[in-house]
Amino acid sequence: MTSELERLAVSCGIVQLVLLTETAPEFFKRQGYRVIERSATPTAVQHSAEFRSLCPSSATCMAKSLRELQV
């Protein structure tokens, strides 16, 4: 499912995915995501409801470049 969503994102021109997780950082690491600081995310992402209030500050912030998936 993750791979399919990544392919869809690439087809829409998205070059990076960012997520917050409280329970699955190891799963996402195995999928190629890396831990990043929240402050390293794009401003638009930082202003999302998830980053501002829905996910606690203890959630792990992760990102994955999709450039290698682009054809």
C-alpha positions as CSV (number, residue, x, y, z in Angstrom):
1,M,0.0,0.0,0.0
2,T,2.8,2.4,0.9
3,S,4.6,1.7,-2.4
4,E,1.4,2.4,-4.4
5,L,0.8,5.7,-2.6
6,E,4.4,6.7,-3.3
7,R,3.9,5.9,-7.0
8,L,0.7,8.0,-7.0
9,A,2.5,10.9,-5.4
10,V,5.3,10.7,-8.0
11,S,2.7,10.7,-10.8
12,C,1.3,13.9,-9.3
13,G,4.8,15.5,-9.3
14,I,5.5,15.2,-5.6
15,V,9.2,14.8,-4.8
16,Q,9.1,14.3,-1.0
17,L,6.7,12.8,1.5
18,V,6.7,13.8,5.1
19,L,4.8,12.0,7.9
20,L,4.3,11.9,11.7
21,T,4.1,8.6,13.5
22,E,3.7,7.7,17.1
23,T,3.7,3.9,16.6
24,A,5.5,2.9,13.4
25,P,8.9,4.6,12.9
26,E,10.6,1.2,12.4
27,F,8.1,0.2,9.7
28,F,8.7,3.5,7.8
29,K,12.5,3.2,8.2
30,R,12.3,-0.1,6.4
31,Q,10.3,1.7,3.7
32,G,13.2,4.2,3.2
33,Y,11.9,7.0,5.4
34,R,14.4,8.9,7.6
35,V,13.9,10.7,10.8
36,I,14.0,14.5,10.5
37,E,13.4,17.5,12.7
38,R,9.9,19.0,12.5
39,S,11.6,22.3,11.7
40,A,13.2,20.8,8.6
41,T,9.8,20.3,7.0
42,P,8.4,22.7,4.4
43,T,6.5,25.7,5.8
44,A,3.2,24.5,4.3
45,V,3.5,21.2,6.1
46,Q,4.4,22.9,9.4
47,H,1.1,24.8,9.1
48,S,-1.0,21.7,8.6
49,A,-3.4,20.8,11.4
50,E,-1.5,17.6,12.0
51,F,1.7,19.4,12.7
52,R,0.1,22.3,14.6
53,S,-2.2,20.4,16.9
54,L,-3.5,16.9,16.0
55,C,-0.2,15.0,16.4
56,P,1.7,15.4,19.7
57,S,5.2,16.9,19.7
58,S,6.4,13.4,20.8
59,A,5.5,12.0,17.3
60,T,8.4,11.0,15.1
61,C,8.7,13.2,12.0
62,M,10.0,11.3,9.0
63,A,10.6,12.1,5.3
64,K,11.3,10.2,2.1
65,S,12.6,11.6,-1.2
66,L,10.7,10.3,-4.2
67,R,13.2,11.4,-6.7
68,E,14.6,7.9,-7.2
69,L,11.1,6.7,-8.0
70,Q,10.7,9.2,-10.9
71,V,11.1,7.9,-14.4
